[in-house]
Amino acid sequence: MKVLKGILIALLQIIFWGNLSTYAQDINMQDSTPTKVSPQYFPPFYPGGEKALSKFIKKNLSYPTLLGQIEGEGECVMHFTVEEDGTINNITATDCRVIHYNSGMFARYSKEQQSLMLKDCAKSMAKEGYRIIRKMKKWHPAVNNNMPVSVKYSLPLHFSMNYVD
């Protein structure tokens, strides 16, 4: 794990401090001149990294009221595009669902109401996910061959009464 953190820190340093080129010796029988090698691809990331993203989500994500009525827990996967300038566009939500609820609280409702509640809970989680993604500051864009590029990104969100992430 420490090795992976070290690699991630080194990659982030390359992005932040830019223009750090590495040179590799091209082992070619015909031509043995040094060849410039640049990093191929770096994914987008939230300013400050994963810890800052997690902190932002914990601070700003609201637990949907309807989910609270059944003491529920849910999850939703948000998808969006991080553009070349770091802005976020094309936000969508998939796999929004209630994964746990208080069966005693839920049993008070008719089967039809239960079905509607589950759908409405999923919609409220998707709306909250959309709101929180819209609220984010610009990301650091993905970089491919030293050029910023637009990429799609997926971010799972978990909703719980005691903990939202």
C-alpha positions in Angstrom: 0.0 0.0 0.0 2.9 2.4 0.8 4.4 1.6 -2.5 1.2 2.6 -4.3 0.9 5.8 -2.3 4.5 6.6 -3.3 3.8 6.0 -6.9 0.6 8.2 -6.7 2.6 11.0 -5.1 5.2 10.8 -7.7 2.6 10.9 -10.5 0.9 13.9 -8.9 4.2 15.7 -8.6 4.8 15.2 -12.3 1.3 16.7 -13.0 1.7 19.6 -10.6 5.3 20.5 -11.4 4.8 19.8 -15.1 7.4 19.5 -17.8 9.3 16.9 -15.9 10.6 14.8 -18.7 12.1 11.4 -18.4 14.5 10.0 -20.8 15.0 6.4 -21.6 17.7 4.7 -23.6 16.1 3.2 -26.7 17.6 -0.2 -27.0 17.6 -0.5 -30.8 20.5 -2.1 -32.7 20.1 0.4 -35.5 19.9 3.6 -33.4 21.0 3.9 -29.8 20.2 7.6 -29.3 18.2 8.6 -26.3 14.5 8.9 -26.9 12.2 11.2 -24.9 9.5 9.2 -23.1 6.5 11.0 -21.6 3.9 9.7 -19.3 1.0 8.3 -21.4 -2.1 8.9 -19.3 -3.1 10.3 -15.9 -6.7 10.1 -14.8 -8.6 13.2 -13.6 -8.7 14.0 -9.9 -10.4 16.3 -7.5 -8.2 19.1 -6.2 -6.5 17.8 -3.1 -7.0 14.2 -4.1 -9.3 11.4 -2.7 -9.2 12.6 0.9 -10.3 16.1 -0.2 -13.1 14.6 -2.3 -14.3 12.4 0.5 -14.2 15.4 2.9 -16.2 17.5 0.4 -18.8 14.8 0.0 -19.2 14.1 3.7 -19.6 17.9 4.4 -22.0 18.6 1.6 -24.1 15.5 0.8 -27.5 15.5 2.4 -29.4 12.4 3.5 -32.7 12.3 1.6 -35.7 12.8 3.8 -37.8 10.1 2.2 -35.0 7.6 2.8 -35.1 8.6 6.5 -38.7 7.8 6.8 -37.9 4.1 6.4 -34.5 4.4 8.1 -33.0 3.3 4.9 -29.5 3.0 3.4 -28.9 3.5 -0.3 -26.4 3.8 -3.0 -26.2 5.6 -6.3 -23.4 5.8 -9.0 -22.9 9.2 -10.5 -21.3 9.5 -13.9 -19.9 12.7 -15.4 -17.4 14.0 -17.9 -14.4 15.9 -16.6 -13.6 18.3 -19.5 -10.2 19.4 -20.7 -10.5 22.5 -18.5 -11.6 20.6 -15.4 -15.2 21.5 -15.6 -17.9 18.9 -15.1 -20.6 18.1 -17.6 -23.0 15.3 -18.7 -24.0 14.3 -15.2 -26.1 11.1 -15.0 -27.0 8.6 -12.2 -27.3 4.9 -12.5 -27.9 2.0 -10.1 -29.7 4.2 -7.5 -31.3 1.9 -5.1 -32.3 1.3 -1.5 -30.0 -1.4 -0.1 -31.3 -1.6 3.4 -34.3 -0.3 5.4 -36.1 -0.8 8.7 -38.7 -3.5 7.7 -40.9 -2.5 10.6 -41.1 1.1 9.4 -41.5 -0.1 5.8 -44.3 -2.6 6.6 -46.6 0.3 7.6 -47.1 1.1 3.9 -49.1 -0.8 1.3 -47.3 -2.8 -1.4 -48.1 -0.1 -3.9 -46.8 2.6 -1.5 -43.7 0.6 -0.8 -42.9 0.3 -4.5 -43.4 4.0 -5.0 -41.3 4.8 -2.0 -38.4 2.8 -3.3 -38.6 4.5 -6.7 -38.9 8.0 -5.0 -35.9 7.2 -2.8 -33.8 6.2 -5.8 -34.9 9.5 -7.5 -34.0 11.6 -4.4 -30.6 10.0 -4.2 -30.0 10.7 -7.9 -31.1 14.3 -7.4 -28.8 14.7 -4.4 -25.9 13.2 -6.3 -26.5 15.6 -9.2 -26.6 18.5 -6.8 -23.4 17.6 -5.1 -21.5 16.9 -8.4 -22.7 20.4 -9.7 -21.4 22.0 -6.5 -17.8 20.6 -6.9 -15.0 22.9 -7.9 -13.1 22.3 -11.1 -11.1 19.0 -11.2 -7.7 18.5 -12.6 -8.3 17.1 -16.0 -7.0 13.8 -17.3 -3.7 14.1 -19.2 -2.8 12.0 -22.2 0.5 12.5 -24.0 1.0 15.7 -22.0 -2.3 17.1 -23.3 -5.5 17.6 -21.2 -8.3 15.4 -22.4 -12.0 15.0 -21.6 -12.9 11.7 -19.9 -15.9 10.0 -18.3 -15.7 9.4 -14.6 -17.9 7.4 -12.2 -18.3 8.1 -8.5 -20.3 5.8 -6.2 -22.2 7.5 -3.4 -23.5 5.8 -0.3 -26.3 7.2 1.8 -26.8 6.1 5.4 -28.4 7.7 8.4 -25.2 7.7 10.4 -22.8 8.2 7.5 -23.0 9.7 4.1 -20.2 9.2 1.6 
